[in-house]
Every structure is written in structure tokens, then in C-alpha cells.
Amino acid sequence: LHIDSYIRYRYATTTVVSKVVNPLNNSQEVSFGMNLPKTAFITSFVMEINGKEYEAYLKGKEEAKEIYDQAVSSGQSAGHVATSSRDSDHFKISVNIEAQGKIKFTLNYEELLERTLGIYKQVINLNPGQTVRDLKVNVYITESSEIKSLFVPEIKVTNEIETEEKENKNVNITRISSNKAVVRYAPSVEDQEKAGGNCFDGQFIVQYDVSRIHPCGQVLVDEGYFVHFYAPVGLNPLRKLVVFVLDISGSMYGRKLVQLKQAMTTILDELRGDDYFSVVGFSTSVTVCKNTFVHNLDSPSESTVLSSDSAEQPATLAMQQAYPATKNYVEKAKQVIGNMTAIGGTDINDAIKTAIILSHNTYEKIKNDLKNKSEEPLEPMIIFLTDGEPTVGITNLNAIRSTVRELNVPRYSTAIYSLGFGDGADMGFLNKLSLENSGFGKKIYEASDAALQLKNFYKHISSPLLSNVTFSYIPSQVADNSLTKKHFRSLFRGSELIVAGKLVDNVEELQMDVYSISSNGTESCAVQQPFGSLERLWAYLTVKQLLEKKDTLDEDNNKEESSKLKETALNLALKYKFVTPLTSLVVVKPNETDAVTELEDA
């Protein structure tokens, strides 16, 4: 098993090669499987059987399915590789090898590494299911600025988060220059057994970061494409307004509620003194922490927090506001959360509406009370956790999304970050809800480290440095409609914003303005000329963001726009050979055995 990964300016291209020999005098079925990062696109797959290659080819999803069905009906071996709407991340194919036969599998995939908490992290899954005599992993890193930190922890053999990471002693790191490095890992069978036992299975992780000097970020240009990396240093966090919306329905009973309480105790302690916060608990009814932390809203069986046909809010809620994160209020909130019990149904609609109104009320009051009008306002956010689907009140998911969009108006727009706790949560709904409200969703796995997962998620978003960041480029320098996403709700400490696009001919220096809630100035960045194509990075970002935008549309009311987004994303995916929810890889091997290829949740 040989894996080579080339990281060029955060963009990783990985090749996995697995060779299998059948030493028996009779044929046998073998499987090739690979867990892929959820953010990765498969770009090619080749099987070489006894010296003859069978290369998969990319088609639109519907056409690929037809080819697959025809091959199966004619008795040929066929593999149909397609992603699902659930961001499937497991590739698998089974094929029959004749006696004394040989087969080589080659899989390629690409991904853009995201910077989180100050590091870029590449995860390569090693899951051969057994020790391998010839196992090699090589990672080649090329950046345009100095690689200031590079660390490879020990092989991660469990899914659970480790509080302390130890250095992998079996890794060889070569610093070729200040901005280039090679990481080599070639464990012996004995090393593999020590790391993961006889069924070697784990994650090889490379963590690194680069130096940042220029205040407007770094712009790289190559062959008519550019990418702008933006992660300014030396900024203080913005004050924030956080409304925690916590599911305490009956399904949270037991370990999940205990873990939630553990996580919230730590999270509340990490609030800064100039932050504001509130806690909303919901099950069949919705409870809001007030001065006394005992205020109950009307039961949905009698009336909803906001009536379905009116934008009016009940007087009991109209005056509700969040509270400063003083030690007194934080301790009161801990007591309330500690006394929470899990019982009843799940009223998601009223819970989110309550949180939005509470956020808007507080935001407006603080804004009006500011003595110095130039003082930075609060950065409002809702952290919404649920382990299931709505069972009380409005249960239609599209209706809930529609209500939230109408209520979360731009003037007070509050970012919503959704956490799906366990397999019962509808991550499709939660992702869409967050994306169309300037946030993102994340799954929290039911395991002993769930509390740590929650804490790490909060740590990621706990320090917003900039809000409402907009990148503006001179139209005469950038090709029409080529820019990827250029407006971002927040820049968090340790993260990075990335914009890519096409340049018009003969542009040697890119001029831009970067606007945000805490600064408003014009910067001019001198272009650096790297070696290596940026075109695929641009295509990757464009396809990802087109698919996200399509997912947030109400297709019943936006059929034309949805169709246009789908067509654009499909054409780009086909051009650059990305396996996406709109495309599939098809492998047809002309024999009479069955080979099935699929992508599924790992």
C-alpha cells in the first residue's frame, strides 16, 4: 500500500495505490476500500488486472446509472461510484481475481485543507484491515511562505478525541527549504502491530501552519488564476452575544444529557467578561433563562412563541434579553443547566424563533446603549443542539427554515451554528438551516468523548476576529462571474478566508479592498508567482460553493435558479473530473464476475 500526497498552497492531491496477489490455485474475491475526508472529491480510479488497465470515467449521475444498469444486465462486472446527499465518505469495490492473478487499484482524490485553531490538518486514512509488508506514506508540502510549524502525531487508532497528542517517532521529516518539506512514513509490520494490532487501522495526520506577514493576506497567481488567502494577525476578538439552544427532550435522557452538561460547564467558563449570553432549553415547551432563570414560555399546545400567521411576539418574550457573562450570571446558568431533565417532545421551531427574538432584542438594546457609537457592536450567534427531528408544533422542515429566514432579518442577522447529536439528528436539515443563516452544521458522535467534541466546536467559533468581511476586486482585473464566495459572516481566530478567481490577461498586480465590521481600508498586494496550477483549487472551491448554494434554495420557488446552479456545478465537475452529488464514476470490466463499487457513510 503506497500513498503519495502533494500539498501545494493548502490544496492536497492524494494518490492511493494498493497491490494484491492471489497465491491460490483458485479464484477469490478481494475488496479495496478507502475512507476519504468528507471534504474530498474523488478524481480518478483505475484497476489494473494482470497488466490490463480499466479506468473509471465520469458521467452525470443519471447517465452513469444507466450505463451501470446496462453493464449489469449484460453480465459484465461494473462499479458505480456516486456520492449521496449525506456526504458519503467510504469508497469500496469488490472484484474477483483469478488463480495466481494480480491486481492493482489506484485511487486519486483532492481536497482543500481548512485552517482550524491555527493549523492545517491533512488526514490520511490507513485501513487495509491487516498489517502490510510494504506500507509507505509520503506527503510533499510546498507553500509560498515559511512553514513555521510541522507536527505528525502518533497514528490515531480510535475516533475519539485525544487530549494529548504524542509525536510519531516512526516518521521522517525533511525540511528541504523554509517553505518546502517532505514527511515520510514507512512502518514495519512490527510498528503497525504496536500502533493498531493485527488489523492495522488508523489515521495518519499531518499538521502544519505558515508564517503571515502582509496585512491584506497573500495573493498567488498562476496561469491566469489567483487565490487570496486572508488570515490577518494581531486582532483582538470581537465581543459576542451567544444564545445556547439546548435540546432536553426525552431522547436526550442518560449519557447524552450528562455529556451536554459537562461540556456547557466548560463552555460557560470560557465566555469573556464583555460577552453576553442566554440559555434556551426546549422539549415539548421552551424555557428561557431570565434574571431568576426560571421563566417558562407558553406551552405550544396553547400557543406558539410566535404565531404561525403573525410576526407579533408575546409580551412575555418581547422584553427578554441576554445577560452579561459576569461570574454571577455564569454560575446561575450552570445551576440551571445542571438541573435540566430530559423529558417530552422536540419543538425545534419555537426554540429557534425564541432564540432569534432574544438575540435581536439584546443586540438592539446594546447598540442603543453604547456611549461611544464607534465601539464595536456584539457579534450575535446561536448555537443550536438537537439529537432528533421535530415532533411538536411545526414539524415540516422546510416550513421551519422558511420561518427562520423571514424572522432572521439582515438588520439583526444572527449566525446559526447547528449541532446534530447522534444518528437521530437530520444533518441535511441542520446543514441547510445553518448555511442559509451564515453558519455551518456539525455532527457530534455518540461516544465517550462527546463532551470534548462539543467543547472543541465551541473553541472553533468562540473568538470572532472580524465580522461581515467582504472582498472587493477591480472589475477590469478579474474575469466576470469567476470569483468564488467573497462575503463572509465571520473570521474566527485560527481560521482563514479564501477567495479564488480568474484574472483578465496581462494583470501583474491585483488591487483589492477588504471591508469588515472592525476595519475599513484599501490594501494593495504584490502578486507572488508560485509554481503549480491554481486552476483546480479555484474549480474545487467553485463547485463546493455552488452545491452549498443549491442546497439552501427552496426549489419549489426557485426552480430556475436551482437548475442553473446545478448545470454550472455539473459542467465544472465533469470538466475537472470531480465526483460530487451530481456526478458518478463508472467502472466496467468485461468479464462475468460481479464487481460492485459504492460510496457510503464511513
C-alpha positions as CSV (number, residue, x, y, z in Angstrom):
1,L,0.0,0.0,0.0
2,H,1.6,3.2,-1.2
3,I,0.1,6.7,-0.6
4,D,1.6,9.9,-2.0
5,S,0.1,13.3,-1.3
6,Y,1.2,16.6,-2.7
7,I,0.1,19.7,-0.8
8,R,0.6,22.8,-2.8
9,Y,-0.7,26.0,-1.1
10,R,-3.2,24.1,1.1
11,Y,-4.5,22.1,-1.9
12,A,-3.8,18.4,-1.5
13,T,-3.8,15.8,-4.3
14,T,-3.5,12.3,-3.0
15,T,-2.8,9.0,-4.8
16,V,-3.5,5.7,-3.2
17,V,-2.0,2.5,-4.8
18,S,-2.8,-0.9,-3.5
19,K,-1.5,-4.1,-5.0
20,V,-3.0,-7.6,-4.3
21,V,-1.8,-11.0,-5.4
22,N,-3.9,-14.2,-5.3
23,P,-1.4,-17.0,-4.4
24,L,-4.1,-19.7,-4.5
25,N,-4.9,-22.1,-7.3
26,N,-8.5,-21.0,-7.4
27,S,-10.1,-17.6,-7.9
28,Q,-11.2,-15.5,-4.9
29,E,-12.9,-12.2,-4.3
30,V,-10.9,-9.3,-2.9
31,S,-12.1,-5.8,-1.8
32,F,-10.4,-2.5,-2.0
33,G,-11.8,0.1,0.5
34,M,-10.7,3.6,1.4
35,N,-12.2,6.1,3.9
36,L,-12.0,9.6,2.4
37,P,-12.2,13.0,4.0
38,K,-15.7,14.4,3.8
39,T,-14.4,17.4,2.0
40,A,-12.6,15.5,-0.7
41,F,-13.5,14.9,-4.3
42,I,-12.5,11.6,-6.0
43,T,-11.0,12.5,-9.3
44,S,-10.0,9.1,-10.8
45,F,-10.0,5.4,-10.2
46,V,-8.1,2.7,-12.2
47,M,-8.0,-1.1,-11.8
48,E,-5.0,-2.9,-13.4
49,I,-5.8,-6.6,-13.7
50,N,-3.0,-8.9,-15.0
51,G,-1.4,-6.0,-16.8
52,K,-4.5,-4.5,-18.4
53,E,-6.0,-1.2,-17.2
54,Y,-9.7,-0.5,-16.6
55,E,-10.2,3.2,-16.0
56,A,-13.3,4.7,-14.5
57,Y,-14.9,7.6,-16.3
58,L,-17.0,10.4,-15.1
59,K,-20.6,11.0,-16.1
60,G,-23.6,12.9,-14.9
61,K,-25.4,10.9,-12.2
62,E,-28.4,9.9,-14.3
63,E,-26.3,8.9,-17.3
64,A,-23.9,6.9,-15.1
65,K,-26.7,5.0,-13.5
66,E,-28.0,4.0,-17.0
67,I,-24.5,2.7,-18.1
68,Y,-24.1,0.8,-14.8
69,D,-27.6,-0.9,-15.2
70,Q,-26.8,-1.8,-18.8
71,A,-23.5,-3.4,-17.9
72,V,-25.0,-5.4,-15.1
73,S,-27.9,-6.6,-17.2
74,S,-25.4,-7.8,-19.9
75,G,-23.4,-9.8,-17.3
76,Q,-20.4,-7.6,-17.2
77,S,-18.7,-6.6,-13.9
78,A,-19.5,-3.0,-13.2
79,G,-18.7,-0.5,-10.5
80,H,-20.8,2.6,-9.9
81,V,-19.3,5.3,-7.7
82,A,-21.6,8.0,-6.6
83,T,-21.8,10.3,-3.6
84,S,-25.0,10.6,-1.7
85,S,-26.6,13.7,-0.2
86,R,-25.2,12.7,3.2
87,D,-21.6,13.4,2.1
88,S,-20.7,9.7,1.9
89,D,-17.0,9.2,2.5
90,H,-16.3,5.5,2.1
91,F,-15.1,4.1,-1.3
92,K,-15.3,0.3,-1.8
93,I,-15.0,-2.1,-4.7
94,S,-15.0,-5.9,-4.7
95,V,-13.6,-7.9,-7.7
96,N,-12.8,-11.5,-8.4
97,I,-9.1,-12.4,-9.0
98,E,-8.3,-15.5,-10.9
99,A,-5.8,-18.1,-9.6
100,Q,-2.3,-16.7,-9.4
101,G,-3.6,-13.3,-10.6
102,K,-2.5,-9.8,-9.7
103,I,-4.5,-6.6,-9.4
104,K,-3.5,-3.0,-8.7
105,F,-6.0,-0.4,-7.5
106,T,-5.2,3.3,-8.0
107,L,-7.4,6.0,-6.5
108,N,-6.9,9.7,-6.7
109,Y,-8.7,12.4,-4.6
110,E,-8.3,16.1,-4.0
111,E,-9.2,18.4,-1.1
112,L,-8.6,21.9,0.1
113,L,-7.2,21.9,3.7
114,E,-9.1,24.1,6.1
115,R,-7.3,26.1,8.8
116,T,-8.8,25.5,12.2
117,L,-7.5,26.7,15.5
118,G,-4.3,27.8,13.9
119,I,-3.3,24.6,12.0
120,Y,-3.9,23.0,8.6
121,K,-4.6,19.3,9.1
122,Q,-4.4,16.5,6.5
123,V,-5.9,13.2,7.5
124,I,-5.0,10.1,5.5
125,N,-6.9,7.0,6.5
126,L,-5.0,3.8,6.6
127,N,-7.4,1.0,6.7
128,P,-6.1,-2.1,5.0
129,G,-7.7,-4.3,7.6
130,Q,-4.4,-6.1,8.2
131,T,-0.7,-5.4,8.6
132,V,1.0,-4.7,5.3
133,R,4.5,-5.8,4.4
134,D,5.1,-2.8,2.1
135,L,3.4,0.3,3.5
136,K,4.6,3.8,2.6
137,V,3.1,7.2,3.0
138,N,4.8,10.3,1.6
139,V,3.5,13.8,2.0
140,Y,5.2,16.6,0.0
141,I,4.4,20.1,1.2
142,T,5.0,23.2,-0.8
143,E,3.9,26.6,0.5
144,S,4.5,30.2,-0.7
145,S,5.7,31.3,2.7
146,E,7.7,29.8,5.6
147,I,6.3,26.6,7.1
148,K,6.6,27.7,10.7
149,S,5.3,24.6,12.4
150,L,5.0,20.9,11.3
151,F,3.9,18.1,13.5
152,V,2.9,14.5,13.0
153,P,1.2,12.8,15.9
154,E,1.1,9.1,16.6
155,I,-1.3,7.0,14.4
156,K,-4.8,7.7,15.6
157,V,-6.5,4.3,16.1
158,T,-9.8,5.5,17.6
159,N,-12.3,8.0,16.5
160,E,-12.3,9.7,19.9
161,I,-10.5,12.9,20.5
162,E,-7.2,12.6,22.4
163,T,-6.5,15.4,24.9
164,E,-2.7,14.9,24.4
165,E,-1.0,14.1,21.1
166,K,2.4,12.4,21.1
167,E,4.9,12.7,18.3
168,N,5.1,9.9,15.8
169,K,8.6,8.5,16.2
170,N,8.4,6.4,13.1
171,V,8.1,9.5,10.8
172,N,11.0,11.1,9.0
173,I,10.6,14.8,8.3
174,T,12.9,16.6,5.8
175,R,13.0,20.3,5.6
176,I,14.1,21.0,2.0
177,S,13.8,24.8,2.4
178,S,11.9,27.2,4.6
179,N,8.7,26.7,2.5
180,K,9.1,23.0,1.5
181,A,9.1,19.8,3.5
182,V,8.7,16.1,3.0
183,V,7.0,13.7,5.5
184,R,7.8,10.0,5.1
185,Y,6.2,7.1,7.0
186,A,7.2,3.5,6.3
187,P,6.3,1.4,9.3
188,S,7.4,-2.2,9.6
189,V,4.9,-4.9,10.3
190,E,6.0,-4.8,13.9
191,D,5.4,-1.0,14.0
192,Q,2.0,-1.5,12.6
193,E,1.1,-4.1,15.2
194,K,2.2,-1.8,18.0
195,A,0.1,1.0,16.6
196,G,-3.1,-0.9,15.8
197,G,-2.7,-4.6,16.3
198,N,-3.0,-7.3,13.7
199,C,-5.9,-5.4,12.0
200,F,-3.9,-2.2,11.3
201,D,-6.5,0.6,11.0
202,G,-5.8,4.2,11.8
203,Q,-5.3,7.8,10.7
204,F,-2.1,9.3,9.6
205,I,-2.3,13.0,10.3
206,V,0.0,15.9,9.2
207,Q,-0.5,19.3,11.0
208,Y,1.2,22.5,9.9
209,D,1.0,26.2,9.7
210,V,2.7,29.0,7.7
211,S,4.0,32.5,8.6
212,R,1.9,35.5,7.9
213,I,3.3,39.0,7.4
214,H,1.2,41.0,4.9
215,P,-1.8,42.7,6.4
216,C,-4.0,42.1,3.4
217,G,-3.2,38.4,3.2
218,Q,-1.4,36.6,0.5
219,V,-2.3,36.5,-3.2
220,L,-0.9,33.9,-5.5
221,V,-1.2,33.9,-9.3
222,D,-0.5,31.2,-11.9
223,E,-1.6,30.8,-15.5
224,G,-4.5,33.3,-15.2
225,Y,-5.9,32.1,-11.9
226,F,-5.5,33.6,-8.5
227,V,-6.1,32.7,-4.9
228,H,-6.3,35.1,-2.0
229,F,-5.5,33.7,1.5
230,Y,-6.7,36.0,4.3
231,A,-5.8,35.4,7.9
232,P,-4.7,38.7,9.5
233,V,-2.7,38.6,12.7
234,G,-2.7,40.8,15.8
235,L,-6.5,41.3,16.0
236,N,-8.5,41.2,19.3
237,P,-11.7,39.1,19.4
238,L,-15.0,40.9,19.0
239,R,-17.5,40.8,21.8
240,K,-20.1,38.2,21.1
241,L,-23.7,37.5,22.0
242,V,-24.3,33.8,22.3
243,V,-27.7,32.1,22.7
244,F,-27.3,28.4,23.5
245,V,-30.4,26.5,22.4
246,L,-30.3,23.0,24.0
247,D,-32.5,20.0,23.3
248,I,-33.7,18.5,26.6
249,S,-36.4,16.2,25.1
250,G,-36.8,12.6,26.2
251,S,-34.3,11.2,23.7
252,M,-31.5,13.2,25.4
253,Y,-32.0,11.1,28.6
254,G,-29.0,9.5,30.1
255,R,-25.4,9.8,28.9
256,K,-26.1,12.5,26.2
257,L,-27.6,14.9,28.7
258,V,-24.7,14.2,31.2
259,Q,-22.2,15.0,28.4
260,L,-24.0,18.1,27.4
261,K,-24.0,19.4,31.0
262,Q,-20.3,18.6,31.3
263,A,-19.5,20.5,28.0
264,M,-21.7,23.5,28.9
265,T,-19.9,23.9,32.3
266,T,-16.6,24.4,30.5
267,I,-18.0,26.4,27.7
268,L,-19.7,28.9,30.0
269,D,-16.4,29.4,31.9
270,E,-14.7,30.3,28.6
271,L,-17.1,33.2,27.9
272,R,-15.3,36.6,28.2
273,G,-16.5,39.2,30.6
274,D,-17.7,41.6,27.9
275,D,-19.7,38.9,26.2
276,Y,-23.5,38.4,26.5
277,F,-25.3,35.1,26.7
278,S,-28.5,33.3,27.4
279,V,-29.7,29.7,27.6
280,V,-32.8,28.3,25.9
281,G,-33.9,24.8,26.8
282,F,-36.6,23.1,24.7
283,S,-38.6,19.9,24.6
284,T,-42.4,20.0,24.4
285,S,-42.2,23.5,25.7
286,V,-39.5,26.2,25.6
287,T,-37.7,27.6,28.6
288,V,-35.6,30.8,28.7
289,C,-33.2,31.7,31.4
290,K,-34.3,35.0,32.9
291,N,-33.0,37.0,35.9
292,T,-34.3,34.3,38.1
293,F,-33.5,31.7,35.4
294,V,-37.0,30.1,35.8
295,H,-39.1,31.8,33.0
296,N,-41.3,29.3,31.1
297,L,-42.9,30.3,27.8
298,D,-46.5,29.3,26.9
299,S,-46.9,25.6,26.1
300,P,-47.1,25.0,22.3
301,S,-50.3,23.2,23.0
302,E,-51.9,26.5,23.9
303,S,-49.9,28.9,21.7
304,T,-46.6,29.2,20.0
305,V,-43.8,31.6,20.8
306,L,-44.6,33.4,17.5
307,S,-48.0,32.6,15.9
308,S,-47.7,31.0,12.5
309,D,-49.6,33.7,10.8
310,S,-48.2,36.8,12.6
311,A,-44.9,38.4,13.2
312,E,-46.1,39.7,16.6
313,Q,-44.4,38.4,19.7
314,P,-45.9,37.8,23.1
315,A,-45.2,40.4,25.7
316,T,-43.6,37.9,27.9
317,L,-40.9,37.4,25.3
318,A,-40.6,40.9,23.9
319,M,-38.7,42.1,26.9
320,Q,-36.4,39.0,27.1
321,Q,-32.7,39.8,26.7
322,A,-29.4,38.0,27.2
323,Y,-27.2,38.8,30.1
324,P,-23.6,39.9,30.6
325,A,-21.2,37.0,31.1
326,T,-20.4,38.0,34.7
327,K,-19.3,35.4,37.2
328,N,-22.7,35.7,38.9
329,Y,-24.8,35.0,35.8
330,V,-22.5,32.3,34.6
331,E,-22.8,30.4,37.9
332,K,-26.6,30.8,37.8
333,A,-26.7,29.4,34.3
334,K,-24.6,26.4,35.4
335,Q,-27.1,25.7,38.1
336,V,-30.0,25.8,35.7
337,I,-28.3,23.5,33.2
338,G,-27.2,21.2,36.0
339,N,-30.9,20.8,37.0
340,M,-32.2,20.2,33.5
341,T,-34.0,16.9,32.9
342,A,-34.8,15.2,29.7
343,I,-38.5,14.7,29.0
344,G,-41.1,15.3,26.4
345,G,-41.1,16.0,22.6
346,T,-39.0,18.2,20.4
347,D,-40.3,21.7,19.4
348,I,-37.5,23.0,17.2
349,N,-39.5,25.7,15.5
350,D,-40.4,27.6,18.7
351,A,-36.9,27.1,20.2
352,I,-35.1,28.7,17.3
353,K,-37.7,31.5,17.0
354,T,-37.3,32.3,20.7
355,A,-33.5,32.4,20.3
356,I,-33.7,34.8,17.3
357,I,-36.0,37.2,19.1
358,L,-33.9,37.1,22.2
359,S,-30.8,37.8,20.1
360,H,-32.4,40.7,18.3
361,N,-33.7,42.3,21.4
362,T,-30.3,42.2,23.1
363,Y,-28.5,43.4,20.0
364,E,-30.8,46.4,19.6
365,K,-30.6,47.3,23.3
366,I,-26.8,47.1,23.5
367,K,-26.5,49.0,20.2
368,N,-28.7,51.8,21.5
369,D,-27.0,51.9,24.9
370,L,-23.4,52.3,23.5
371,K,-22.0,55.5,24.9
372,N,-19.3,55.5,22.2
373,K,-21.0,54.8,18.9
374,S,-17.7,53.8,17.4
375,E,-17.4,50.9,19.8
376,E,-17.7,47.5,18.2
377,P,-21.1,46.0,18.5
378,L,-21.8,42.5,19.5
379,E,-21.3,39.6,17.1
380,P,-24.6,37.6,17.6
381,M,-24.7,33.8,17.2
382,I,-27.0,31.0,18.1
383,I,-25.5,27.6,19.0
384,F,-28.3,25.1,18.4
385,L,-28.0,21.5,19.6
386,T,-30.5,18.7,18.9
387,D,-30.5,14.9,18.8
388,G,-33.6,14.4,16.8
389,E,-36.3,15.7,14.4
390,P,-39.2,18.0,15.4
391,T,-42.2,16.2,16.9
392,V,-44.1,19.1,18.5
393,G,-45.6,22.3,16.9
394,I,-44.5,22.9,13.3
395,T,-42.7,19.7,12.2
396,N,-42.3,20.4,8.4
397,L,-38.6,21.1,8.0
398,N,-39.0,23.4,5.0
399,A,-41.6,25.4,6.9
400,I,-39.2,25.8,9.8
401,R,-36.4,27.0,7.5
402,S,-38.8,29.5,5.9
403,T,-39.9,30.9,9.2
404,V,-36.3,31.3,10.3
405,R,-35.4,33.1,7.1
406,E,-38.3,35.5,7.5
407,L,-37.5,36.2,11.1
408,N,-33.7,36.5,11.0
409,V,-33.8,39.7,9.0
410,P,-30.5,41.3,7.8
411,R,-30.7,44.2,10.2
412,Y,-30.1,41.9,13.2
413,S,-29.0,38.8,11.3
414,T,-27.8,36.2,13.8
415,A,-25.5,33.4,12.7
416,I,-26.9,29.9,13.5
417,Y,-24.4,27.0,14.2
418,S,-26.2,23.7,14.4
419,L,-25.0,20.6,16.2
420,G,-26.6,17.2,15.4
421,F,-26.0,14.9,18.4
422,G,-26.0,11.3,17.3
423,D,-27.5,9.5,14.4
424,G,-31.1,10.6,15.1
425,A,-30.5,14.2,14.1
426,D,-31.2,15.2,10.5
427,M,-27.9,16.6,9.4
428,G,-29.2,17.5,6.0
429,F,-31.8,19.9,7.6
430,L,-29.3,21.2,10.1
431,N,-26.7,22.0,7.5
432,K,-29.2,23.8,5.3
433,L,-30.6,25.7,8.3
434,S,-27.1,26.9,9.2
435,L,-25.8,27.6,5.7
436,E,-28.7,29.9,4.9
437,N,-28.2,31.7,8.2
438,S,-24.5,32.4,7.9
439,G,-23.3,29.5,10.0
440,F,-22.5,25.8,9.5
441,G,-23.5,22.5,10.9
442,K,-21.5,19.7,12.6
443,K,-22.3,16.2,13.7
444,I,-21.5,15.2,17.3
445,Y,-20.9,11.5,17.5
446,E,-22.4,9.5,20.4
447,A,-19.2,8.3,22.1
448,S,-17.4,8.8,25.4
449,D,-15.7,11.9,24.0
450,A,-18.9,13.7,23.1
451,A,-18.4,16.4,25.7
452,L,-14.9,17.1,24.3
453,Q,-16.4,17.3,20.7
454,L,-18.8,19.9,21.9
455,K,-16.0,21.9,23.7
456,N,-13.8,21.8,20.6
457,F,-16.6,23.0,18.4
458,Y,-17.2,26.0,20.7
459,K,-13.5,26.7,20.8
460,H,-13.5,26.9,17.0
461,I,-16.1,29.7,16.9
462,S,-15.6,31.3,20.3
463,S,-13.2,34.1,19.1
464,P,-14.6,36.0,16.1
465,L,-12.0,38.5,14.9
466,L,-13.8,40.1,12.1
467,S,-17.5,40.3,11.1
468,N,-19.1,40.9,7.7
469,V,-15.9,40.6,5.7
470,T,-16.2,41.5,2.1
471,F,-13.5,41.2,-0.6
472,S,-13.8,43.6,-3.5
473,Y,-11.6,43.4,-6.6
474,I,-11.3,45.8,-9.5
475,P,-13.6,44.5,-12.2
476,S,-11.1,45.3,-15.0
477,Q,-8.7,42.8,-13.4
478,V,-10.9,39.9,-12.6
479,A,-13.0,37.9,-15.2
480,D,-16.7,38.2,-14.9
481,N,-18.5,35.7,-12.7
482,S,-15.3,33.9,-11.9
483,L,-15.0,34.8,-8.2
484,T,-15.7,32.2,-5.6
485,K,-17.5,33.3,-2.4
486,K,-16.4,36.9,-1.5
487,H,-18.6,37.8,1.5
488,F,-18.1,36.0,4.8
489,R,-20.0,36.5,8.0
490,S,-17.1,35.9,10.4
491,L,-13.4,35.3,10.5
492,F,-12.5,33.3,13.6
493,R,-9.2,33.2,15.4
494,G,-7.0,30.5,13.9
495,S,-9.0,30.2,10.7
496,E,-8.6,31.6,7.2
497,L,-10.8,33.0,4.4
498,I,-10.1,32.0,0.8
499,V,-11.2,33.7,-2.4
500,A,-10.2,32.4,-5.8
501,G,-11.0,33.6,-9.4
502,K,-9.7,34.1,-12.9
503,L,-7.7,37.1,-13.9
504,V,-8.0,39.0,-17.2
505,D,-5.0,39.0,-19.5
506,N,-1.7,40.8,-18.6
507,V,-2.6,41.6,-14.9
508,E,0.6,41.8,-12.9
509,E,-0.7,43.2,-9.6
510,L,-4.1,42.6,-8.1
511,Q,-5.7,45.5,-6.3
512,M,-8.4,44.8,-3.7
513,D,-10.4,46.3,-0.8
514,V,-11.1,44.3,2.3
515,Y,-14.1,45.6,4.3
516,S,-15.1,44.3,7.7
517,I,-17.0,45.5,10.8
518,S,-13.8,46.4,12.6
519,S,-11.7,47.9,9.9
520,N,-12.4,49.5,6.5
521,G,-9.4,50.2,4.4
522,T,-7.8,49.6,1.0
523,E,-4.8,47.3,0.5
524,S,-2.7,46.6,-2.5
525,C,-1.0,43.2,-2.5
526,A,2.0,42.5,-4.7
527,V,1.5,39.3,-6.7
528,Q,3.7,36.3,-6.0
529,Q,4.4,33.9,-8.8
530,P,4.2,30.3,-7.4
531,F,5.0,27.1,-9.3
532,G,2.0,24.8,-9.8
533,S,-1.5,25.2,-11.0
534,L,-4.1,27.1,-9.0
535,E,-6.9,26.3,-11.5
536,R,-8.0,23.1,-9.8
537,L,-8.1,24.9,-6.4
538,W,-10.4,27.5,-8.0
539,A,-12.6,24.8,-9.6
540,Y,-12.8,22.9,-6.3
541,L,-14.0,25.9,-4.3
542,T,-16.4,26.9,-7.1
543,V,-18.1,23.5,-7.2
544,K,-18.3,23.2,-3.4
545,Q,-19.9,26.6,-3.0
546,L,-22.3,26.1,-5.9
547,L,-23.5,22.9,-4.3
548,E,-23.9,24.6,-0.9
549,K,-25.9,27.4,-2.5
550,K,-28.1,25.0,-4.4
551,D,-28.8,23.1,-1.1
552,T,-30.1,26.2,0.6
553,L,-32.6,27.1,-2.1
554,D,-36.3,26.3,-1.8
555,E,-36.5,24.5,-5.1
556,D,-40.3,24.8,-5.3
557,N,-40.0,28.6,-5.5
558,N,-36.6,28.9,-7.2
559,K,-36.6,26.2,-9.8
560,E,-34.9,28.3,-12.5
561,E,-32.0,29.4,-10.2
562,S,-31.6,25.9,-8.8
563,S,-31.5,24.4,-12.3
564,K,-28.9,27.0,-13.3
565,L,-26.7,26.3,-10.3
566,K,-27.0,22.5,-10.8
567,E,-26.0,22.9,-14.5
568,T,-23.0,25.1,-13.7
569,A,-21.8,22.8,-10.9
570,L,-22.3,19.7,-13.1
571,N,-20.4,21.1,-16.0
572,L,-17.4,22.1,-13.8
573,A,-17.4,18.7,-12.0
574,L,-17.3,16.9,-15.4
575,K,-14.6,19.1,-16.7
576,Y,-12.3,18.7,-13.7
577,K,-13.4,15.1,-13.0
578,F,-14.8,15.6,-9.5
579,V,-17.1,13.0,-8.1
580,T,-19.9,15.1,-6.4
581,P,-23.6,14.6,-5.6
582,L,-24.2,15.4,-9.2
583,T,-21.7,13.1,-10.8
584,S,-20.6,9.4,-10.7
585,L,-17.6,7.3,-11.7
586,V,-18.4,4.2,-13.7
587,V,-16.0,1.2,-13.9
588,V,-16.9,-1.5,-16.4
589,K,-14.7,-4.7,-16.5
590,P,-15.5,-7.1,-19.4
591,N,-15.9,-10.4,-17.5
592,E,-18.6,-12.4,-16.0
593,T,-17.9,-11.7,-12.3
594,D,-19.5,-9.1,-10.2
595,A,-17.6,-6.0,-9.0
596,V,-19.6,-3.5,-7.0
597,T,-18.3,-0.1,-6.2
598,E,-20.0,2.3,-3.9
599,L,-19.6,5.4,-1.7
600,E,-21.2,5.3,1.7
601,D,-21.0,6.8,5.2
602,A,-17.9,5.6,6.9
